[in-house]
Amino acid sequence: MEHEASRAPEWRPGAILMAVALFFAIVSLGTNLLEIRYSYFNPGLAGSWGMTFKRQDGDVIVQSVEPGSSAASIGLRVGDRLTPDRPFLFRLIPLAGERLQFKRVAPGPATGLELRAPRAETAIMAVPYLFDRVLDDAVRLLLLAGGLFILWRGSRRRSGFILSLALLSMSPFPPVFLPLDPTSSYIANAAAFGLIYLEFGLFLPLFAMEFLAESGVAVPRWAKVVFWLCVAETEIAYCLIWIVPPGAIPDIWSDLASQVRIPVSLVVFGLTVTLLTIGLRRGKADSRHRFAMLLLALGMIYFSNILYAVFASFSHSDPRALTNTATIGRSAGAILFAYAVLRHRVIDVGFTLNRTLVYGGVSAILLAAFGLAEWGLHQLLELEGWEGSAVVNAALAVAVVLAFHPLRHVVEHYVSTLFFRPWRTKEQALRKFVHEGGFFTDAGRLAAAFAGALETFTGGSCCVYRLSADQSYVCATGKSGPLHADDPVAVALRAQAAVCEIGHKPTGAEGVLAFPMIHAHDLEGFVVLGAKGNGDRYRPDEIELVEWATRQIGQDLYRLDVEQLKRERDEREREIAILTGRNADLQLALANHAPPVKLRRIASKAATAG
């Protein structure tokens, strides 16, 4: 039986959902590029207010003024109430040289003032230290790349698509720490925080519900009700804080929305944990480890956000360990989320590690050999400065290309022997069976034994189909019923003459992959592999080896069929020869007027021979 992840119905996002995903990617990439430009290449964009302030009903109240600053030069004092001439004027970081116009409405009569923001002596950075900033930027870009990768490879399931949006919504940089003009600042903040609010208010619990449903576990009705209530509150809070212009509504509403966000976030966290715990308890044994990984990933991400909150509360103490730990925790949690979903669909960490070791070893050996050979030849032939050195380098480069594939096989052999012995043991067993397959004398026994060898190698079910006399395909082990010659899998194998992924084809073959047995452009049979018992996808090297084995055993089966037909033909020819001889005797007896008793004896012998 297929694993539940393999049975999950294939789903494709529509054009609107793909447009939403593209918008998320653009916002995330755009805010990160703006931050990289500001932080590393042009910190001179940042201007300075020369004062600090707090917001109050669309205005701001001056809290401190730096002596000798531009704010002090125009007469601003602590306690002044300022009204901007346009929305979103008062930002954390103005642009250097920007003309900032506002009115002082208290104390005294309203007075129009203008402040030209000077270039900040020390640019404000969201993460002050360069190393911490590089690490933080790298993690955000990693989350962005992970979201795009899952969108590309895992969006055929709703849970994968939702997870890709969740990772994309984790990756934008908060534009409040960027020097932008008022209009650009409003648009960037509205877009970026729209993603950030959706990250925890919508995507994570929605992902948990979809993943639960795809695993065959019913989602409780109360969980759906709580989810939609949290979504409504989150979106209302987002609109009140980031969409409604300052002063359009009393500050008490936006302050209340900010305060309610904390308990709602805790409710969302508890809901997500509860849903994953339900999956851990009610899911099948081979899916529980994925729910455990999801719970661990969720814990890491929320713990990281708690650390960020601590950092924000104690910003003056600059706890670098907290920020770096939070950054690493977010990335580790996101990677665990992606691995738990894609492990059974796309990614095989063992295979990735195997390929990394193999090609990394080959590259290191070739690089070292190239360097040593070049140095040795130059030393031996004293070609320094000679024009022929280019010829030597070209010859060495050709030698490297020619040596790559033989060296890869050698390195792959030792890597598999040292680090992946179970893989190598199964591979050797299958290769040994393929070698012994040429010594079978009965096609039916060979087909049944081949199915058993593939089941041992892959850990999944297997059925070897052979073309029968009525032009249908019959399973050699009898585990499945016969398939019509025009079954969708058979048609696809005849058309492609290559490995076919069964997917959701309307076929009678139960499995995930089909491997053809082709002879002279005719489909003589095929092998159908079921899903692995642990739910893993078949690795590329496994598919390649099974394809090779199927091709070799297919030739052996065809040879046995030909030999069987030859034996049957020889037997028929012998029978025909005997009957021909008996007929000749009968004709001779009739010609010589043999007695009736002798004629009956000859006819009896002829009938017996027939």
N, C-alpha and C positions, 0 to 999 in steps of 0.2 A: 504493500500500500504506500502511496506517495506521502511524503511528509506534508504537514499542513501548510508550510510555507510554499511548497511547490504547488499545492492545490489552490492557493489563493487566486481568485479570479484576476486575470489581467485587466488593467484599467489604463486608459490614456487620458491625460488632462486635456481639456478643450482649449480653444484659442484664447478665451478670456483668462483662464487660469495660467496659461503660459505667459500671457502678457503681464499678469500680476507678478509672476516669478521673475520676468525680465525687469520689471520696475524695481523689485527688491534688489536685484543684482546691480542695477545702475545706481541706485541710492547708496548701497553699501560701498561699491567701488568708488563712486564719486566723492563721498565724504572722506574715505581713506586717502584718496589722491590729494584732496585739498589739505588734509592734515600733514601728509608727507611733504608737500610743497612748503607749507608754513613752517614745520618743525625742523626740516633739514636743509632747505635751500633758500628760504626767504623769510626768516623771522622778523625782518624789518617791516613786514606788513602790519605788525601789531602797533596800535597806538595806546595812549594812556589817558585816563580820565583825570588823574591827579587827585582823586577822591574815591571814597567808598560810599555806597548808598544801599538802601533797602526799598522795596516796592511797597506802595500803599495806594490802592484804588486807582490804578493807572498812573499815579505820580510816583516820585521817588523822594525819600527823605535822606539828606546828606548825613552820614555818620562820622566821617573823618575827612580832613583836607590835608594834603601834603604841603608843607611849607615850601614856598618858591615855585609851586607848580602852576600850570595854566589855570586850574580851578581857583587857586588862591589869588592869582592876578586879576581875575574878574570879580573878586569880592565874595566868593562863596564861603559860607561858614557852616559849622555843624548845626543841624536842626533845620536848615533851609528846606523848603518844599518846592520841588521843581516839576513843571509840567512840560512834556515834550511837544514839539510842534507837529510831530507825526508819530504814528505807532511804531513800536519796536526800536525807538531811538536809543534807549538806555539798555546797552548790552554789556556783557562782561568784558569784551575786547573790541574797541572801536578800530576803524582803519586809521593808520598813520596819515595825518594831514586832513582828515575828514572834518568838515564844518558842522558842528553840533549846535543846533539852535533850540532853545527852550526858554521858558519863563519861570522866574522865581515868584511864586504866588504867595509865599509866606516866609518870613514875617514882612509886614509892610505892604505897600501897593505892588501890584503885578508889574514885573520888570522884564523886558525881553533881554536875553543874554545870548552870546555866541561864544563857543569854545572851539578853538582849532586844536584837535587832538595831536599832540606831539608824538614823535616816535618813542615807543617805550624803551627805557634804558635796559630793562630786563624783560624779555618777552614772556608772557604768561603761557605755561605749558600744562596740559592736563596731567602729564607724568614728567616731573622735573628732570630726573636723571637720564642721561642719554642711553645707558645700557637698559634701564627699565623701559624706556620708550621704544627702543628697538625690539625688545622682547614682546611688549604689548602690541606693537604694530604687526609683528610676525604672526602672533596668535590670531589677530583679527583677519589677516589675509589668509591664514590657514583655514579658519572657519568659512570664509568666503569661498575658497577653492573647494572645500569639502561640500558645501551646499551646492555648488555648480556641478561637482562630480556626481553627487547623488541625483541631482535633477537630470543629469544626462543618462545615468545607468540604472537608477532605481525608481524612476517616476512611473513605472508601469503598475505600481501598487499605490493606493492612496496613502498608506503610512509612509512610504518612501518619499512621495511628493511633499507631504506635510513636513517631514523631517528636513527636507531640503530647504523649505521656506523658514523653518525654525533656525537652521544654521545661518541662512542669509540674514535673518533678523537679528542674530547675535553679533554680526560683524560690522555694522556701521559705526563710524566715529561720531560721538556727540558734538554737533556743530556749535554748541554754546562756547566751546574752547577755541573757536576759529575766528579770526578777524575778517568779518564780512560786512557788507553794507546792510542797512535795515531790511530791505526787501529780500535780498539773498539769504540773510540770516533767518528770516521768518520761514521762507520756503524750505530751506535745508533742515531747520529744526522740526518743522511740521512733518516732513517726510521721514527723517531719521528716527524721531521718537515715535512716529506711527509704527515703524518696524519694531522698535524696542518694546513698546507696550504690548504689541501682538505676541512677542516672543513668549511671555509667561502668561498673558491673559487668555491666549487662544491656542497657540500651536502645540505646546507640550501636553496639556490634557486632551486636546483633539487627537494628537498623535497616539497617546495612550489608548484612547477609545478605539481608534481604527486598528491599532496593532492587536488589541484584545479581540476585536471582531474577526480579523484575519486569522487569528490563532484558534478560532472555533469556540471562543468563550463569550457568552452573552454579556452585554454591557447593562448594568442596572439602570432602571428608568430614573431613579433618584439622582444618579450621577449625571445624566443628561440635563436634568433640571438645574442642578447646581452649576453645571458648566455654562449654560446659557445665561444664568443670572450673573456669573462672574464676567462673561463676555460683555454683557450690557453695562455693568459698572465700569469695566476697564475702558470701554469706548467713550462713555460719558466723561470719565475723568480725563481721558486724552483730549477730548474736545474742549473741556473747560480750561485745561492747563495750556495747551499748545495751539489751539485753533482760534478760540475767542480772543480778540484783541484786548490788550490791557485797558482797564477802565470801562469796558462794555458791560461788565457785570461786577457786583461787589466782590472784593477780594475774599470774602468769607466762603464763597462757593468754590473758588479754585483752591483755597487753603483746605477746605473740607475734603475736596477731591484728592488732594495730595495725602492727607492723613488717612483717608479710607483705603488708599492704594496698598498700604502696608498690611492690614488684616486681610484684604482680598487676595494679595499675593500669597499669604500663608494658607488661605483656603484653597487656592489653585494648587499650591504645592501639596497640601494634604490630599486633594482630590486625585492628583496624578499618582502620588505614592499609593493611595488606596486602590486605584485601578490596576496598577502594575502588581500590587500584592495579590489582588484577585486572580490575575493571570498566573502568578507564581503558584498559587494554591490549587487552582482549578485546571490549569493547562496540563497538557500531556507531559510525560516525563522528559521527552526529548526536546521540549520547548522551554522548560523551566529555567535552564541556565541562561537563556536569552533575557527572560524577565528579571533574573537576578542581576545581569549586567546593566539592564536599563535602570533598575533601582540604584545601582552604584553610580551610574552616570548622572542621574538626576541629583543624587546627593552631592556629588562633586560640584555640579554647576550651581546649585543653590548655596552650598557652603562658600563658593567663590564669591557670589553676590553679597553674602553676609560680610566677607572680608572687605569687599569694596565699600560697603556701608560703614564698616569700622574705620577704614581709611578716610572716608569723607568726614566722619565725626571727629577724627583726631588728625586733621590735615596738617596742623602746625608742627606736629611731632615727626612727620614724614616717615611713617613706618614702611620702609622699602620691602622688608620681608613679607609684609601682608600683601602689598600690591603684586609682587612677583609670584607669591603662592597662589593668589587669586587668579592671576593670568594663567598659570600652569594648570590650575584646577579646572578652569573653564575649558581649556583646550583638551584636557584628558577626558572630561565628561562628554564633550561633543564627539570626540573620536570613539568613545565607547558606544554612544548612541548610534553613530554611523555603522560601527562594526556589528552591533547586535542586529541591525536591520539587514545589512548587506551581506553578512557572513554566508547566508544560505542562498544568496542570489548572484553575487558578483565576486566578492573578495575572498581569497583563500590566503590567510597570512602565512601559512606554512609554505605554500607554493611561491609566494612573493619572496620570502626569506631564502628559499632554495635558489630561485633565479638570481637574487642579489648576490649570494655567495658564489654562485657559478660564474656569472659575468664579471663580478668584482674581482674574483681570483684570476680569471683570464686576462682582464684588463691590466691588473697589477703585474702579472708575469710578462705580458707582452711589452708593457711600458719599461719594466726593468731590463728585459732582454734587448729592446731597441736602444735604450740608453747605453748599456754596457757594450753592445756590438758597435755602436757608433764611436764610442770613446776608444774601444780597443783598435778598431780599424784606423782611426786617425793617429793613434799612437804608433801602431805598427807600420803604417805606410807613410807616416809623416805628411799627411795631406792638408795640414792647417794652412788655410789661405789659398789652397789650390782650387782651381775652378771645378775639378772633378769631384769635389765634396758633395755637390748637388746630385751627381750620379750615384754616389755611395748612399746618400739619404733616400733617393728614389728606390734603389735596389733593396734597402732595408725595409722601406714601406711596403713594397711588393711582397717581401718575405713575411712580414707581419700579417698581411691579408691572407696569404696562403696557409699560414700556420694557425689561423684563428680557429677554424672548425675542428681540425685534429686535436688542438689543445683543449677546446671546449669539451670534447668527449672525455678526455683524460681527467680534467678538473671535475666534470660532472660525476664521473665514476667515484672519485675519492670523496667528494662532498656528500654524495648519496650514501656511501659506505660509512662515513664517520658520523654524520648528523641525521640522516634519514634512513636508517637501517630498515624499519618496517616497510617503507615504500619500496626499497630495493629488494627486500625479500619477496614481497608480493609480485613485483615486476619479474624477478627471476623465475618464480614459480609459473607465471603465465607464459613466459618465453620458453620454458622447458616443456610445458604442455603443447605449445604450438609446434615445437620440434618433434615431439612424439606423435602429434596428430597425423603425420605422414605415414605412420606405420599401422594405423587402424585398418581393419578389413571390412568394417560394416559402417555405412553412412549414418544410420540411425543411432548407433552407439556413439559415434564420434560427435554428432550434433548434441546429444544429451550430455556427454562428458564436457563438451565445450561450454555449454550453458552453466554447468556446475563450476568450471574453472573461472568463468567471468563473475559469477556470484561471489566466489571466494576473493577474487581480486578487487571487486568494487564494493562489496558489502551490500549490494542491492539485488533485486530480483532480475532474472534474465530469461528470455525466451528466444530460441533459435527457430525461425520460420524457414520452411523449405517448400519449393514449388512442387505441387502434387500433380497427378495425372489429369485432374479436372481443372487445372490452371488456377487453383486457389493456393493460398499459402497456409501451411499447417505447422503448428508449433510442435517441435520434436519431443518435448517433454509432456505435452498434453495439458499444460497449465492454462492455456487460453484456447478459445475456439478458433476455427479457420478464418482466414481473412480473404475477402474477394480480391481478385487481381487488380481491380480498380479502387481498392481502399486508398484513402488520401495519403497514407504513409507510403504505400507501395508506389503510387503515382509520383510522389515527391522524390523518392529514391531513384526511380527510373529517370526522372527529368534532371536531377542534380548529379547523380552518381557520386554522392558524397554524404557525409554525416548529416542527418536531418534531426532538428529539434522538434519533437512532437508538439509540445506546447498544448494548445487547446484545439487541435485538429479534430474534426468529428470522425474519429477512427475507433476501430475495435481493439487496437493494440494498446495495452496498458503499460505506459512507461514514459520516459522523458527524452530518450535519445534512441535513434535508429541508425544502424550501420549496414550498408549494402554489401551483398555478395554479387559482384558483377563478373560476367564472363561473356566476352565478345558482344558487349553492349546489351546483354540480356540480364535481367534481374533474376538470378537463380534462387535467391533467398535473402534474408536479412536478420540482424540481431536487434532485439529491443531490450534496452536496459531500463529498469525501474529506478526510482529515486533511491538514494542512499538511505540506510536506516537511520543515520544521525542527522539527515537533512542537508548535508553539505552538497554543494554543486560539484560536478565532475571537473577535475583540474585539466588544463590543456594537455599536460603530458599523459594523463590517463586516457583522454579521448584519442590522442594520437596513437597510443599503444593498442587500445582496443580496436581502432580502425585497422591498424596493421595486422593484428591477430585475426580479425574477421576476414580480411582479404586472403590471408594465408590459409586459414581453415576452409574458407569458401572454395579455394582451388583444390584442396584435398577432398572436400565433399563432392565437387564436380568430377574429380578423377575417379572416386569410388562409384559415383553414379554411372560414369562411362564404362567402367570395368564391369559393373553389374549388368548394364545393357549388353556389353560384349559377351558376358557369360550366357545371358538369356538368348542372345542371337546364336551363339555356338550350339546351345542346347536345341534350339529350334532347327538348326541346320542338320544336327544329328538325327532328330526325329524325322525330318523330311527325307533324309537319306535312307533311313530304315523303311519308311513308308514307300518310298520309290522302289526299293528292292523287293518288298513284299508285293507291290503291285506288278512288278515285272514277273515275279514267280507266278502270280495268279493269271496273268495274261498268257504265260507259257503253258500253264496247265490247261487252260481253256483251248489253246491252240492244239494241244496233243490229245484232246478228248479224255481228260483224266476222269476217273470214277467220281461219283458224287461225294463219296466219303472223303477222298483226298481234297476235293475242292472246298468242302466245309472246313477241313483242317487248315488249309492255306488262308481262307478268309478269317478264321479264328485267330491265327497268328498275326495277321495284318491288323485286326481290331485291337488285339492286345498291345501291339507295338504303338498303335495310335493313342 
